């Protein structure tokens, strides 16, 4: 990614602003994860293109547990946006799948999915509905 530093800086600013608006303070490690999640996915256009359940089954079946965090991150982004919500299997589908994937990976975000999602949602609402 050729503008990594700029992406991280701007995403950090957005996260701090959103934490203030939502009155949520994420733990440092969670905050850093959310900032880097946004920066890493800044230019992606394929989020939500492939069914999450199939991705999870493929990764777990192949023994690639390290890829579960990427799947969980995608769930967090979709849940927070919320992208194509009317087509979701249930209102909590991406939250459930994301926390499951983070849990299988033994990642801190399993316990922090909801507050991180609220902070991201506030960012997306601000950007989308100006």
N, C-alpha and C positions, 0 to 999 in steps of 0.2 A: 504494500500500500504506500503510495508515494507521498501522501500528506499525513502520515501517521501522527506526528506531533501536533499538528493543527487540529486533527480530528479529536485527539485525546483532550486537548485544552478546551475546545468548544463543548465537547460532551461533558467534561467535568463542570464547566460553568452552568450548563443546562441542568445537570443533576443537582448541584448546590441550590440553584434557583428553585427547582421543583421541590426539593426537601423543605425549603423555607415556606413555599406556598401550601404544601400538604401538611406541614408541621410534623413531618416524619424525619427522623435522623437515622440513617442507615449506619450500621457498624462499618468501620473503616474498610475491612476486607470486602464486605458486600458492596459498598459504594464503589470501590476500585473495580470490582467485577462488572458492575453495571456500566461504569464509564467505558471500560475496555470492550464490553459487549457492544455498546453503541458504536464505538469507533471501528471495531472489526467489521461490523455489518453495515456501515454507512452507505456503501455503494451497491449493496446486494439488491437484486431485483427478483430473486427466485425464492424468497421466503414464503413458505406455505405451499409451494408447488407440488411437493411430494407428501403423501399422507404420513403423518408422524408415527402412527402405529406400525406401518410397514418399515419405516426407518429404524424404529426401535427393535423390532423383531430381527431385522437383518443384522444390526450391530451386535445385539446380544447373542444371536445364533452363531455369528462368526467369531465371537469372543473378543470383539473390539470395544471393550467397556470404556476406553479412553474417549471414544466418540460420543458417549452418552451426554457429556456436558454440552457439546455442540447442539445436540437434539433438544436438550432441556433449554438452552439459550434461545433457540428458535421458538420453542413453546412460550417462553417468557415474552419475547417480542410480539408474537401473535396475540397472546392473551392481553397484553398491555395496550396494543394499538386500538382497539380490536379489529382485526382484518377479516372481512367477510363473515361477521358474526352470525348472520342469519343462516349460514351454511354449516355452522359448527354442530357436531353430534349432540352436545349439551352445553349449557352456559359455562360449566367448569372444566370442559374437556381438556383444554390446553394447560390449565393450572394443574389438573390431575396428572396428565402425562408428563408435564415438566417436573413436578415435584417427585414423581416416580423415577424419572431419568436421573435427576440430581441425586436422589437417594441411592439408586443402584451404583452411581459413580462415587458415593461417599463424599459428596460436595456440600459445603456450607450453605449453598443456596437452597437446599431442600427446606430448611427451616425459615428462610427469608424470602421465599418466592412472592408471597402476598405483599409485604411492604415494598419490595423492589418493583413489583408490578404497579403498585399505586404511584410510585415516583415516576416510573416510565410513562404511565398513562397520562399523568399531568403534563409531562413534556410533550407527548404526542398531541394532546388536546390543544396546548398552547401553539404548537407549530402548525397544526392542521386547521384550526378554527379561528385564526387571527381576525 
